Structures are given as C-alpha cells and as structure tokens.
C-alpha cells in the first residue's frame, strides 16, 4: 500500500546517518526467489511517497529507535545504522560532504502465515542528506542511506529483503552502492528489476536461504536542478519460506 508523508511521518521511531556494503556503480539494470514454489514463499511490502515538505524524525525518536534496534538485533546490527563517512567515500563517491539531514523515516514489515502467526519481521530505515561536494550554484546534490534488518522465527528462512528508492520529478541517480553482487549469508546487490540510471531508481537487495539475522545497507547519490521539488517513493519488501 502507499502512504503520503507530510511534515513528519513516524509509524515507528528513528535513527541517524550512513555506511555502505559492496561495490559502487554508475550504471544499473518482482523478485526472483530461488528454488521455491509460489505457495511456500510468503511476502510483505509497503511503500510511502515523500514530498518536498516532509522533514523527518526528532533527535529523541532517532535515539530511541537506535536503542530499540540494538535491543532487538544486537549492537553489531545497530552500529551499521551509524554512518562511516570514510567507508562511504570509498564505496559510493570520494569527497562526499554530507551536511543537513533533510528527511528520514522508518518502516516495519511482518510476514504471517494463514493463521496470523508471525514468520519473520523486518525493520527498515531511510535517510536523505544534502551533499555539499559540488560547487555548482544551479544544482542540488543529495545522498540517500538505506538500512534493513530481519530475523525469521524458528522453522523459517529469510528468502529476500530489499529497500528501494524511486526518484520522481527531475532527480537524476548518479552513483549507487552496492553496484555488484557480494556474499553475505546469501547475495547482496542491486535489485536488477528496480535499479537503473535510465529509470532513476535503486534498490539494495539480499537474497538467499538464511535462518538467522540479516542486515542490509545501501546508498545512492542524486542530482537535482535548483527549483526542482524533491520527491521520491520508498518501498521495502520481505519474503520468507519454511526451512528446507
């Protein structure tokens, strides 16, 4: 389903900043789930539309969200919410100069069985920052940060976890990370059906067969001509199946 974000939209709580996983790329290409019958795989997804007036969460909500993620998934997973600028410069784009946090928000997903019992849950965070790297007076540059974490219940396996930004208006996706597949309890990489400079979108996706905790991070840079109203859609998705 799609919801419209106004001044502040917080179904859950919040957090802060960026880091990356994988390889950067400047060009890119519903989910392909490995070796599963259609009846055995259960999915959930949700989208929100973010307009130019949307801002984000308060510092207090950010701190409480980070603390809750540490309690839910452990400190190691929660620490990936915090930005590593040096790592981001290496993976996404050298010389990044992040300044104002323009917007951020969270989404949670739950996959249930036919009886309503929870099979897997995910928590997802996205943030948008101004990037002062460019000296152009006619363009605005931004960086998006994506973080997702999930852990299936007993007797179930995580099959797919992704987070997607679809830029609207005149925004141009410049670079995204990861730009290729890397191994992490499965495969992490750009979603081939939801990533491309020609369509100005990027999704970081994990796929595999994993019955433990899984964290996924990704980032992309965007360029907009001054005066172009910022807008995008953020979608998260989750899939699981019974253990083989």
N, C-alpha and C positions, 0 to 999 in steps of 0.2 A: 504494500500500500504506500501511498505517497502523502507526506505531510508538508505543509509550508511553514518555514521557520520565520518568525518575526524578529522583534528586538532581541529577545532572549528565549531560547527553547531548550529546556533541560529535563528530559524524562528521567535521567539518572543524574550522576554527578560528574565531576570534571577532572582535568589534569593539565599537563604542560609539555611542550616542545618536540624535538625530533631526533632521529637517528636513522640508519639505513641498513639494509641487508642485500647483498648481491652485487650486481654489476650495472653500471649506468648505461643508458642508451638514448640516442636522439631520434630513433625511428621505431615504430612498433607495428604490430599486427593487431544454448545455455549449457552449461558446464558439461564437460565430458568426465564422467565418473567411471573409474577403472573397474572393469570386470564385475559390475553389479547389475542385477535385474532391476527393472524400473520399480517393481513392487517392494524391494528390500531397502532402497535408499529413501530416506526422509529428509526433507529440506525446509528451510525457513529463510525468508529475505524481507528486507524493509528498506524503503527509500525516504529521504527528506529532500525538499527543494530549499535552497538557501539563496535569499535575495540580498540586495545591496545594503539593506538596513539591519540585517542580522549581525549581532555582535559576538556573543559567546557567554561563557560561564564566569562566575565570580572567582576571585582568588580562593575564597573559602571553599567553594564547591570543588575547585580544582584539587585543593589539598585533601579534602575528604575522599574524593574519587581515587586519588593516588593511594591513599592509605587503605581504602577498601580493596583495591586491586592487589595490593601486597598481601592482605589477609586472605583473599580468595585464591590467588595463583602463586603466591610466594614472591619474595623480594627480587629474585632474579628476573622474573617476568615483568614485574612492575618497574624495575630500573630501565627497561627498554622504552618506557614511556618518556623518560627524560632524554633530552637531546644531547647528542655528541656532535658538536659542530665540526670538529676536526674530521670525524668519520664521514659526516655529510658532505663536507668539502671534497673528500677523496672519492666518494662513491657517486654523488649527484653532480656537483658542479664546483670547481675550485673558486675560491674567493667569495663565497656567499657572505652576505652581511645582513643577517636577519635582524629586524627591528621590531616594529609594532605587531602584536598578536591581534589580528583583525577579527578572527572568529574561531570558535572551537565548539565541539559538542560531542555527545556520546550516544550510542545506541546499544541495546542489548537484544539478543535473539535467543529463543528457546525452541528446540525441536522436540515434539512429543509423539508418543505412539497413539494408536487408536483409542486407548483408554485414558489418554490425557497425562500419562506418566512422562516425566522429563527424561529424554535420552541424551541430550547434550545442550549446553548453554555457551554463548559467546558474549564477550564484552568488546566493544569497538569504540575507538576514539579517532577523531579527525580534527586537524587544526590548519588554519591559514595564516601565514606570516607575510609581512612586507619584506621584500628583498631589496636593499639599497645598493646592491652591487653595481647596477647600471647608473651611468651619469646622464642618461637621456632625460630630457625635460618633457618629452612628449609621450613617454611610455611608463606604465607601472609594472613592476615585476613582483611576483609572489611565489611562495613555496608552500605546498600542501604537505602535511605529515599524516600518515595513516598507521594506526596500531590496532591489532586484533589479537584476542587470546581466547582459547576454548579448551575445554576438558570434557570428554564424554563420560557418561555414567558407566557403571560396571556392565559388562557383557555387550558393550557397544564400541564402535570405532569411528573416529572422525574421518571423513572422506574428503571434504572440501571446505575451505574457509577463504573468503575473499572480501576485499573492500575496494570500492570503485568510485572515482570522481569523474563526472561528465561535465566538462566546462561548457557553459552556454554563452550566448552573445558573441562578442568579438575576441574572446580569450583564445590564446594560442598556447598549447602544450609544447614546451621546448625540450625538456630533458626529464627522464623518469628513472627511478631505481627501485627494485632491480630491473635491469634491462635484459637479463637472460636467466635461464634456469640454474638454480643452485640446490644442493641437497640439504635437507633439514627434516629428518623423520619422514621424508617424502620429497616432494619437489616444490620449491618456491620460485615464482617467476611472474612475469606479466601475463594476465589473462589474455589469451590470443584473440578472443572474440570481443574484448572490451578494452583494448589498448590500441592507440594509434594517433599519430600527429594529424593525419588527414581528418579524423573524427574528433580530435581534441578531447581525448579521454584516456584514463589509465586505471587499471585495476591490478593490485598485487594479490596473487592467489597462491594458496597452498593446496596441494592435492596429495593423497596417499591413503594409507591404511594404518592408523595410529590410535592406540587406546590410551594414550597419555596426554599430558599438557602440550599445547602447541601455541606458539606466539609467532605472529607475522607482522613485519613492518615494511613500509614503503614510502616513497616521496616523489614529488614531481614539481617542476618549476613551470610557471606560467607567465606570459607577457600579455599586457593589455594596453591599448592606446588610451591615453588620458581622455576622460569623459565617457568611456565605455562602462556602463554599470555592471559591477561584478555580479556574477550569478553562476550557480552550478548545482548539480544533483549528486547527493552522496548515497550510495547503496551498499548494504552489507548483506552477505549471504553465508549460509551454514548448511552442511549436509553430513549425515551420519548413516551407519548401517550396523546390523548386528555383527558381532565378532564372527570371523570365519571359523 
